[in-house]
Amino acid sequence: MPSASGGDEEPVDPDVVLGPAAGTPPVWAVLAVVSAGGALGASARYGAGLLWPTPEVGFPWTTLLVNAAGCAAMGVLMVLVAEVRTAHPLVRPFLGTGVLGGFTTFSTYTVDFQRLVEAGRAGLAVAYLFGTLVLALVCVAAAAWLTRRIAGRAGGTGTEARA
C-alpha cells in the first residue's frame, strides 16, 4: 500500500495480529456486567441509606462508612484478581467498576460536604472532606496488605496460583 511519501508501508510487526487481545471480552459483555454490578451496588448503597439515614444537618456516617467499606473491598478485590488468582476477564469490571463503583459514592460525598458547609459547619465539612479521603486510602491499603498476608499464608506468596 503506498504511503504519503510514495513508498510501500509495512505493518509494524507482521507476526502480531492487531485486534482485540486474546481473551478480551466483547464490549457489550463488559457493559452488561458493569451495568448489572452497578445496579446491585447502588441498590446496596440505597439500602444502607434507608437503614441508617443521615439527618439533614447531621454527620454523614452512612456515606463515610459505605465509602470506607467499598474501598476496603476494592483493596481485597484487586489483590485477589491481580496477584493471587487469574480471574475471568469479566470479574473485575463486574465487581470493581460495577458493584463497588455503584456502592461507593463520590457524588453523595460532595453533596454531604456542601450540606455541612451550608449548615454553618464548615470545620466539620473540611474534616469530613479530608477525613474521607484519608480513610479511603487507609482502607484500600490495609485491606490489600491484609489480603496479601492471608493469601500468602494460605498458599505461599500467591504468585504460584497465577502460573
C-alpha positions as a Markdown table, in Angstrom:
| # | Residue | x | y | z |
|---|---|---|---|---|
| 1 | Met | 0.0 | 0.0 | 0.0 |
| 2 | Pro | 1.5 | 3.3 | -1.0 |
| 3 | Ser | 2.2 | 5.8 | 1.8 |
| 4 | Ala | 2.1 | 9.6 | 1.7 |
| 5 | Ser | 5.8 | 9.6 | 0.9 |
| 6 | Gly | 5.2 | 7.3 | -2.1 |
| 7 | Gly | 6.7 | 4.1 | -0.7 |
| 8 | Asp | 5.0 | 1.0 | 0.5 |
| 9 | Glu | 4.2 | 0.7 | 4.2 |
| 10 | Glu | 4.9 | -2.5 | 6.1 |
| 11 | Pro | 2.9 | -3.5 | 9.2 |
| 12 | Val | 4.7 | -2.6 | 12.5 |
| 13 | Asp | 5.2 | -6.3 | 13.2 |
| 14 | Pro | 3.9 | -8.8 | 10.7 |
| 15 | Asp | 3.7 | -11.5 | 13.3 |
| 16 | Val | 1.4 | -9.5 | 15.5 |
| 17 | Val | -2.4 | -9.5 | 14.9 |
| 18 | Leu | -3.6 | -6.0 | 15.5 |
| 19 | Gly | -7.0 | -6.5 | 17.0 |
| 20 | Pro | -8.6 | -7.3 | 20.4 |
| 21 | Ala | -6.3 | -9.1 | 22.7 |
| 22 | Ala | -6.9 | -12.8 | 23.1 |
| 23 | Gly | -9.4 | -13.4 | 25.9 |
| 24 | Thr | -10.7 | -9.9 | 25.9 |
| 25 | Pro | -14.4 | -10.0 | 26.3 |
| 26 | Pro | -16.6 | -8.1 | 23.8 |
| 27 | Val | -17.6 | -4.5 | 24.7 |
| 28 | Trp | -21.2 | -5.4 | 25.0 |
| 29 | Ala | -20.4 | -8.1 | 27.7 |
| 30 | Val | -18.3 | -5.6 | 29.7 |
| 31 | Leu | -21.1 | -3.1 | 29.5 |
| 32 | Ala | -23.7 | -5.7 | 30.6 |
| 33 | Val | -21.7 | -6.8 | 33.7 |
| 34 | Val | -20.8 | -3.3 | 34.7 |
| 35 | Ser | -24.5 | -2.3 | 34.4 |
| 36 | Ala | -25.7 | -5.3 | 36.4 |
| 37 | Gly | -23.0 | -4.8 | 39.0 |
| 38 | Gly | -23.8 | -1.1 | 39.2 |
| 39 | Ala | -27.4 | -1.9 | 39.9 |
| 40 | Leu | -26.5 | -4.3 | 42.7 |
| 41 | Gly | -24.0 | -1.9 | 44.3 |
| 42 | Ala | -26.3 | 1.2 | 44.0 |
| 43 | Ser | -29.1 | -0.9 | 45.5 |
| 44 | Ala | -26.9 | -1.9 | 48.4 |
| 45 | Arg | -25.9 | 1.7 | 49.0 |
| 46 | Tyr | -29.6 | 2.8 | 48.8 |
| 47 | Gly | -30.4 | 0.1 | 51.3 |
| 48 | Ala | -27.7 | 1.3 | 53.7 |
| 49 | Gly | -29.2 | 4.8 | 53.4 |
| 50 | Leu | -32.6 | 3.5 | 54.3 |
| 51 | Leu | -31.2 | 1.5 | 57.3 |
| 52 | Trp | -29.0 | 4.4 | 58.6 |
| 53 | Pro | -30.4 | 7.7 | 57.3 |
| 54 | Thr | -28.4 | 10.8 | 57.7 |
| 55 | Pro | -30.3 | 13.7 | 59.3 |
| 56 | Glu | -30.4 | 16.9 | 57.1 |
| 57 | Val | -27.6 | 18.6 | 59.0 |
| 58 | Gly | -26.1 | 15.6 | 60.8 |
| 59 | Phe | -22.8 | 14.0 | 60.1 |
| 60 | Pro | -23.0 | 11.7 | 57.1 |
| 61 | Trp | -21.8 | 8.5 | 58.8 |
| 62 | Thr | -23.5 | 6.2 | 56.3 |
| 63 | Thr | -21.8 | 7.7 | 53.3 |
| 64 | Leu | -18.4 | 7.7 | 55.2 |
| 65 | Leu | -18.8 | 4.0 | 56.2 |
| 66 | Val | -20.1 | 2.9 | 52.8 |
| 67 | Asn | -17.2 | 4.6 | 51.0 |
| 68 | Ala | -14.7 | 3.1 | 53.5 |
| 69 | Ala | -16.2 | -0.4 | 53.2 |
| 70 | Gly | -16.2 | -0.1 | 49.4 |
| 71 | Cys | -12.5 | 1.0 | 49.4 |
| 72 | Ala | -11.6 | -1.9 | 51.6 |
| 73 | Ala | -13.5 | -4.3 | 49.4 |
| 74 | Met | -11.6 | -2.8 | 46.4 |
| 75 | Gly | -8.3 | -3.5 | 48.1 |
| 76 | Val | -9.2 | -7.1 | 48.6 |
| 77 | Leu | -10.6 | -7.5 | 45.1 |
| 78 | Met | -7.5 | -6.0 | 43.4 |
| 79 | Val | -5.1 | -8.3 | 45.3 |
| 80 | Leu | -7.2 | -11.4 | 44.6 |
| 81 | Val | -7.7 | -10.8 | 40.9 |
| 82 | Ala | -4.4 | -9.2 | 40.1 |
| 83 | Glu | -2.0 | -11.0 | 42.4 |
| 84 | Val | -3.5 | -14.2 | 43.8 |
| 85 | Arg | -5.6 | -15.7 | 41.1 |
| 86 | Thr | -6.2 | -15.3 | 37.4 |
| 87 | Ala | -9.9 | -14.3 | 37.3 |
| 88 | His | -12.3 | -14.4 | 34.4 |
| 89 | Pro | -11.9 | -11.2 | 32.4 |
| 90 | Leu | -15.4 | -10.0 | 33.4 |
| 91 | Val | -14.9 | -10.4 | 37.2 |
| 92 | Arg | -13.0 | -7.2 | 37.6 |
| 93 | Pro | -15.5 | -5.0 | 35.6 |
| 94 | Phe | -18.4 | -6.6 | 37.3 |
| 95 | Leu | -17.2 | -6.4 | 40.9 |
| 96 | Gly | -14.8 | -3.4 | 40.7 |
| 97 | Thr | -16.4 | -1.0 | 38.3 |
| 98 | Gly | -20.0 | -2.3 | 38.7 |
| 99 | Val | -20.7 | -3.4 | 42.2 |
| 100 | Leu | -18.1 | -1.4 | 44.1 |
| 101 | Gly | -18.4 | 1.6 | 41.8 |
| 102 | Gly | -22.2 | 1.6 | 42.3 |
| 103 | Phe | -21.8 | 1.0 | 46.1 |
| 104 | Thr | -19.3 | 3.8 | 46.8 |
| 105 | Thr | -20.5 | 7.3 | 46.1 |
| 106 | Phe | -18.4 | 10.4 | 45.2 |
| 107 | Ser | -21.5 | 12.4 | 44.4 |
| 108 | Thr | -23.2 | 11.9 | 47.8 |
| 109 | Tyr | -19.8 | 12.6 | 49.4 |
| 110 | Thr | -19.7 | 16.0 | 47.8 |
| 111 | Val | -23.3 | 16.8 | 48.5 |
| 112 | Asp | -22.8 | 15.9 | 52.1 |
| 113 | Phe | -19.8 | 18.2 | 52.2 |
| 114 | Gln | -22.0 | 21.0 | 50.7 |
| 115 | Arg | -24.8 | 20.4 | 53.2 |
| 116 | Leu | -22.4 | 20.7 | 56.1 |
| 117 | Val | -21.0 | 24.0 | 54.8 |
| 118 | Glu | -24.5 | 25.4 | 54.1 |
| 119 | Ala | -25.5 | 24.4 | 57.7 |
| 120 | Gly | -22.7 | 26.6 | 59.0 |
| 121 | Arg | -20.5 | 23.6 | 59.9 |
| 122 | Ala | -17.5 | 24.4 | 57.7 |
| 123 | Gly | -14.9 | 23.0 | 60.1 |
| 124 | Leu | -16.7 | 19.7 | 60.2 |
| 125 | Ala | -17.2 | 19.8 | 56.5 |
| 126 | Val | -13.5 | 20.2 | 55.9 |
| 127 | Ala | -12.7 | 17.4 | 58.4 |
| 128 | Tyr | -15.2 | 15.2 | 56.5 |
| 129 | Leu | -13.7 | 16.1 | 53.2 |
| 130 | Phe | -10.1 | 15.2 | 54.1 |
| 131 | Gly | -11.1 | 12.5 | 56.6 |
| 132 | Thr | -12.9 | 10.6 | 54.0 |
| 133 | Leu | -10.0 | 10.8 | 51.6 |
| 134 | Val | -7.5 | 9.6 | 54.2 |
| 135 | Leu | -9.9 | 6.8 | 55.5 |
| 136 | Ala | -10.5 | 5.6 | 51.9 |
| 137 | Leu | -6.7 | 5.4 | 51.2 |
| 138 | Val | -6.1 | 3.7 | 54.5 |
| 139 | Cys | -8.9 | 1.2 | 53.9 |
| 140 | Val | -7.6 | 0.2 | 50.4 |
| 141 | Ala | -4.0 | -0.1 | 51.6 |
| 142 | Ala | -4.9 | -2.0 | 54.8 |
| 143 | Ala | -7.2 | -4.4 | 53.1 |
| 144 | Ala | -4.7 | -5.1 | 50.3 |
| 145 | Trp | -1.9 | -5.6 | 52.9 |
| 146 | Leu | -4.1 | -8.0 | 55.0 |
| 147 | Thr | -5.3 | -9.9 | 51.9 |
| 148 | Arg | -1.7 | -10.4 | 50.8 |
| 149 | Arg | -0.8 | -11.7 | 54.2 |
| 150 | Ile | -3.8 | -14.1 | 54.3 |
| 151 | Ala | -3.2 | -15.3 | 50.7 |
| 152 | Gly | 0.5 | -15.8 | 51.4 |
| 153 | Arg | -0.3 | -18.0 | 54.5 |
| 154 | Ala | -2.9 | -20.0 | 52.6 |
| 155 | Gly | -0.7 | -20.8 | 49.6 |
| 156 | Gly | 2.7 | -19.4 | 49.6 |
| 157 | Thr | 3.3 | -16.0 | 48.1 |
| 158 | Gly | 0.2 | -16.2 | 45.9 |
| 159 | Thr | 2.2 | -16.0 | 42.7 |
| 160 | Glu | 2.2 | -19.7 | 42.2 |
| 161 | Ala | -1.6 | -19.7 | 41.6 |
| 162 | Arg | -1.1 | -17.5 | 38.5 |
| 163 | Ala | 1.4 | -19.8 | 36.8 |
